[in-house]
Amino acid sequence: MDYEKELSQMIKIIFADCNIENLSSYEKRERIFSYLTDTVSYDFDLLEKIREKELDKRNVTLIRNPKQELLDVIYYRSGVCNGISQYYKLLLERIGIESHCVIVDDGTDVKHQLNLVYDKENDVYSFDDVTSVIVKRGTKDQFFDYDMESANKLSQFNRVIFEGRKHFVLPETYVNYIL
């Protein structure tokens, strides 16, 4: 399977009814966000396996495969937050929008991954959390294009998760490396 072809096909589908060149970066981003929240489902079975592993560090029955988790979202439209946010990142980057995957502790049993997106036209970064809308933790109004203050109100970034940091960004090569 050629994931590059699949990404190109998704962009064509998402923007089929308009001229992508006439849209702002914000409008392009909003279309991709909405498309994913409407078409991707959350894999609660995989989440349960991940939770069990996190709660019992001796449990070696689940070996996480980030590449496969991403490919499951690309091909089967189902996954957990890391695959979903990485797919969102790849689609955004396909149309020239900078995005970073960010891992946070949002108070659940496992870490959560979302996106930090750069709006070049307005020179600002903001957060998008596709997964939280998919699992109905909140609405698009809450989890699309929000700032750090809103993230704190949503209980994201309130806990230290890595060497004194409240969040960390995955390296740029991470998504490409796992593919």
Secondary structure, DSSP 4 states (H G I P E B T S, - for coil): --HHHHHHHHHHHHTTTS-GGGS-HHHHHHHHHHHHHHH-EE-HHHHHHHHHHHH-TT--S----HHHHHHHHHHHSEE-HHHHHHHHHHHHHHTT--EEEEEE--SSSS-EEEEEEEETTTTEEEEE-HHHHHTTSS-HHHHEEE-HHHHHHTT-S-S--BTTBSEEEPPTHHHHHH-
